[in-house]
Amino acid sequence: MSDAAQRLLGESLGQDVLVKLRSNEVVRGRLKSFDQHLNIVLEDAYEIVEDKSRKLGTVVIRGENIVMITPVTRR
């Protein structure tokens, strides 16, 4: 993982993030932890499908399945 990616994830700990997966699923949750392989743990996560969402709770996502992670900005 690049230094920039590690820094961004470190700054996002405890914050909400959107995660797009290789399966085209999108998961939103609070970033609890991550490792050098980009495996992440999200709390209070839910899957977003079109206009609907499904509560997942605490999830572990393998880094090899992640396409993109972006912080959620609140207004």
C-alpha positions as a printed Julia matrix, in Angstrom:
75×3 Matrix{Float64}:
   0.0    0.0    0.0
   1.34   3.44  -0.86
   2.22   5.98   1.82
  -0.51   8.31   0.51
  -3.17   5.59   0.8
  -2.0    4.66   4.29
  -2.06   8.31   5.36
  -5.58   8.85   3.96
  -6.89   5.73   5.7
  -5.2    6.75   8.94
  -6.88  10.15   8.76
 -10.22   8.41   8.08
 -10.14   6.16  11.16
 -13.35   6.67  13.12
 -14.97   8.41  10.14
 -17.57   7.2    7.65
 -16.24   5.86   4.35
 -17.76   4.49   1.15
 -16.18   1.3   -0.16
 -16.76   0.07  -3.72
 -16.11  -3.64  -4.21
 -15.09  -5.66  -7.26
 -18.61  -7.12  -7.28
 -19.93  -3.55  -7.83
 -21.44  -3.52  -4.34
 -21.09  -0.35  -2.27
 -20.72  -0.49   1.51
 -20.77   2.48   3.86
 -19.57   2.36   7.45
 -17.25   3.79  10.09
 -13.64   2.77   9.49
 -12.4    1.0   12.61
  -9.09  -0.45  11.38
  -7.01  -1.49   8.37
  -3.77  -3.31   7.65
  -0.95  -3.27   5.09
  -2.99  -5.52   2.76
  -5.87  -3.01   2.76
  -8.1   -5.4    4.71
 -10.53  -3.15   6.57
 -13.0   -3.36   9.44
 -16.14  -1.23   9.24
 -18.59  -0.68  12.1
 -22.26   0.23  11.66
 -21.91  -0.78   8.03
 -24.66  -1.11   5.5
 -24.82  -2.14   1.87
 -26.23   0.4   -0.58
 -28.16  -0.93  -3.58
 -29.82   1.7   -5.76
 -32.27   3.52  -3.43
 -32.21   0.89  -0.69
 -29.81  -0.06   2.08
 -29.33  -3.2    4.15
 -27.77  -3.09   7.62
 -24.69  -5.29   7.97
 -23.27  -4.25  11.36
 -19.54  -4.87  11.82
 -17.84  -6.29   8.73
 -14.35  -7.28   7.6
 -13.6   -6.65   3.93
 -10.57  -8.25   2.28
  -8.34  -5.77   0.53
  -8.27  -7.8   -2.69
 -12.02  -7.14  -3.1
 -11.76  -3.35  -2.71
 -11.77  -1.14  -5.8
 -12.1    2.25  -4.09
 -12.4    3.79  -0.63
 -13.51   7.37  -0.2
 -14.21   9.41   2.94
 -17.79  10.61   3.34
 -18.01  14.36   3.76
 -20.79  15.61   5.97
 -22.54  18.9    5.37
